[in-house]
Amino acid sequence: MEPDDLPRGLGEDDEVPDDLGSRLGGVLDSRPKTRGLNRLIRTGRRRAARAQAKATGAPAPGVKVPSGRLTFELVPSTSRHGDVRPLMDEATWDRICRQVFGQADSRCEVCGGRGAEHPVECHEVWSYDDATRVQALVRMIALCPDCHQVKHIGSADVQGKGAQARLHLERVNGWLRVQTEAYVSEAFRVWAQRGQGPWVLDLEGLRPYVLRDEYLRIVRAAVAPPGRPTTGS
């Protein structure tokens, strides 16, 4: 070993370099180095953001609301109708169900499965135009009981079946639990926002399933004031 390669102690005239700590692998400062977003967002701010998101029902920062095969839109609390079944007689509803089930070969149109007691159930697909405040019936679909329960996840929560519905939603879409919760939170946020005003009902999507006279009776029943019987029904 050459003399210049030998280790030596610092003399009084020697200067300690400013980056000595980093040269020694952080020995002088053992605190962990921040990486990624941690460099930009302090821990306290991240915790505050998560708390605010939880309070407002919005997804936590950094969690993307996913898309999937099985979805749902909650009927606004200010909508007069989220179910067309009460607007028609039992015979008409049963005929619609048979038509929908036959077109789907009695299999769920989302997951392809069947229920044990009831292979499939009939469900109304609605769309909501937030600009015009129009709630339109798109079509009727056949769903297995598990997928149908997800579509009515608000009722599932009330009945104590919310966890079961979320698990099915997660399984069908192949989501992680955090993605499922982000999607559900966003759906309830939209539901609360849509409940701030009235909605105009559009039942054109029901025409392929009923006769003209039946359709007119259903529309009259839909627009009649609550508690007032409709004529010709």
C-alpha positions in Angstrom: 0.0 0.0 0.0 1.3 3.4 -1.0 1.6 6.1 1.6 -1.1 8.2 0.1 -3.5 5.2 0.3 -3.1 4.8 4.1 -6.0 6.0 6.3 -5.2 9.0 8.5 -6.9 11.1 11.1 -8.0 14.7 10.5 -5.7 17.4 11.4 -6.7 20.8 12.7 -6.2 22.3 9.3 -8.3 19.7 7.5 -11.9 20.7 6.3 -14.9 18.4 6.6 -16.7 18.3 3.2 -20.3 19.3 3.3 -21.5 16.0 1.8 -19.6 13.8 4.2 -22.8 12.3 5.6 -23.9 11.1 2.1 -20.4 9.8 1.4 -20.5 7.7 4.6 -23.9 6.2 3.6 -25.9 8.6 5.9 -24.1 7.7 9.1 -24.2 11.3 10.3 -28.0 11.5 9.6 -29.8 8.2 10.2 -33.3 9.6 9.3 -34.8 7.8 6.3 -34.7 9.7 3.1 -38.1 10.6 1.5 -38.9 9.2 -1.9 -41.5 9.7 -4.6 -44.5 11.7 -3.5 -43.3 11.7 0.1 -40.8 14.4 -0.9 -43.6 16.7 -1.9 -46.4 15.9 0.5 -45.8 16.0 4.2 -47.2 13.2 6.3 -49.6 15.5 8.2 -51.0 16.8 4.9 -51.5 13.3 3.6 -53.4 12.3 6.7 -55.5 15.4 6.6 -56.4 14.7 2.9 -57.4 11.1 3.7 -59.6 12.3 6.6 -61.2 14.9 4.4 -61.9 12.4 1.7 -63.5 10.1 4.2 -65.7 12.8 5.6 -66.9 13.9 2.1 -67.3 10.4 0.7 -64.7 11.0 -2.0 -62.0 8.4 -2.8 -58.8 8.8 -0.9 -56.0 10.7 -2.8 -54.1 8.5 -5.1 -56.8 5.9 -5.4 -58.3 5.8 -9.0 -61.9 5.0 -9.4 -61.9 1.9 -11.6 -64.2 0.7 -14.3 -65.6 -2.8 -14.5 -68.2 -5.2 -16.0 -70.4 -4.9 -12.9 -71.5 -1.3 -12.2 -74.4 0.5 -10.5 -76.0 3.9 -10.4 -78.1 4.7 -7.3 -81.5 6.1 -7.9 -81.6 9.7 -6.6 -83.6 10.3 -3.5 -85.5 13.0 -5.3 -86.6 10.7 -8.2 -90.2 9.6 -8.0 -89.6 6.2 -9.7 -86.6 3.9 -9.6 -88.7 0.8 -10.2 -91.3 0.5 -13.0 -92.9 -2.7 -11.5 -95.4 -0.8 -9.3 -96.6 1.1 -12.4 -98.1 -2.0 -14.1 -100.2 -5.0 -13.3 -98.7 -8.3 -12.3 -99.5 -10.0 -15.6 -97.7 -7.3 -17.6 -94.6 -7.5 -15.4 -94.5 -11.3 -15.6 -94.7 -11.1 -19.4 -91.8 -8.6 -19.5 -89.7 -10.8 -17.2 -90.3 -13.9 -19.4 -89.2 -11.9 -22.5 -86.1 -10.6 -20.8 -85.1 -14.0 -19.3 -85.7 -15.7 -22.7 -83.4 -13.2 -24.5 -80.7 -13.8 -22.0 -81.1 -17.6 -22.0 -81.9 -17.3 -18.3 -78.3 -16.3 -17.5 -76.9 -13.2 -15.9 -76.0 -10.6 -18.6 -73.1 -9.4 -16.4 -71.3 -12.5 -15.0 -73.0 -15.3 -16.9 -74.0 -17.0 -13.6 -77.3 -18.2 -12.2 -78.9 -18.1 -8.8 -79.8 -21.2 -6.8 -83.4 -20.4 -6.0 -84.0 -17.8 -8.8 -81.7 -18.3 -11.8 -82.1 -14.6 -12.9 -84.1 -11.5 -11.9 -85.3 -8.6 -14.0 -83.6 -5.2 -13.5 -84.2 -1.8 -15.0 -81.2 0.0 -16.4 -81.4 3.8 -16.0 -79.3 6.7 -17.3 -79.0 10.1 -15.7 -78.3 13.3 -17.6 -77.0 15.7 -15.0 -77.3 18.7 -17.3 -80.9 18.3 -18.3 -82.0 16.4 -15.1 -83.6 13.6 -17.2 -83.8 10.1 -15.8 -84.3 7.7 -18.7 -85.1 4.0 -18.8 -82.6 2.4 -21.1 -83.7 -1.2 -21.1 -84.4 -4.2 -19.0 -81.7 -6.9 -18.2 -81.5 -10.3 -16.6 -79.2 -10.5 -13.6 -78.3 -13.2 -11.2 -79.4 -12.5 -7.6 -75.8 -11.6 -6.5 -75.3 -9.0 -9.3 -78.8 -7.7 -8.7 -78.0 -7.1 -5.1 -75.0 -5.1 -6.1 -77.2 -2.9 -8.3 -79.2 -2.1 -5.2 -76.3 -1.8 -2.8 -78.0 0.9 -0.7 -80.8 -1.6 0.2 -78.1 -4.3 0.7 -76.4 -2.0 3.3 -79.8 -1.5 5.1 -80.4 -5.3 5.1 -76.9 -6.0 6.5 -75.7 -7.5 3.2 -73.4 -4.7 2.2 -70.2 -6.7 2.7 -71.5 -9.6 0.7 -72.5 -7.2 -2.2 -69.0 -5.5 -2.1 -67.3 -8.9 -2.2 -69.3 -9.9 -5.3 -68.5 -6.6 -6.9 -64.9 -7.1 -6.2 -64.8 -10.6 -7.5 -66.7 -10.0 -10.7 -64.5 -7.0 -11.7 -61.2 -8.4 -10.4 -60.7 -5.4 -8.2 -58.6 -4.9 -5.0 -60.5 -4.0 -1.9 -59.3 -0.4 -2.1 -60.6 -0.1 -5.6 -64.0 -1.5 -4.6 -64.3 1.0 -1.8 -63.2 3.9 -4.1 -65.9 2.9 -6.6 -68.6 2.6 -4.0 -67.6 5.9 -2.3 -67.8 7.7 -5.7 -71.2 6.2 -6.4 -72.6 7.4 -3.1 -71.1 10.9 -3.7 -72.8 11.1 -7.1 -76.0 9.9 -5.5 -75.9 12.6 -2.9 -75.2 15.2 -5.5 -78.1 14.1 -7.8 -80.5 14.2 -4.9 -80.2 18.0 -4.7 -83.1 18.5 -7.2 -86.0 16.9 -9.1 -85.8 14.6 -12.1 -87.9 14.3 -15.3 -88.8 10.7 -16.1 -88.4 9.3 -19.6 -89.8 5.8 -20.1 -89.2 5.4 -23.8 -86.9 2.4 -23.0 -90.0 0.4 -22.0 -91.7 0.5 -25.4 -90.0 -2.8 -26.8 -91.6 -4.7 -23.9 -95.2 -3.6 -23.8 -98.1 -2.8 -26.2 -99.0 0.8 -27.0 -102.0 0.9 -24.7 -100.0 -0.6 -21.9 -97.3 1.9 -22.4 -99.7 4.8 -22.2 -101.3 3.5 -19.0 -97.8 3.1 -17.4 -96.8 6.7 -18.4 -100.1 8.0 -16.9 -99.4 6.1 -13.7 -95.9 7.5 -13.6 -96.9 11.2 -13.9 -100.0 11.0 -11.7 -99.6 12.8 -8.3 -98.8 10.5 -5.4 -101.9 9.0 -3.9 -104.2 9.9 -6.8 -105.5 6.9 -8.8 -104.9 6.9 -12.5 -107.8 6.6 -15.0 -107.9 3.8 -17.6 -105.5 1.5 -15.6 
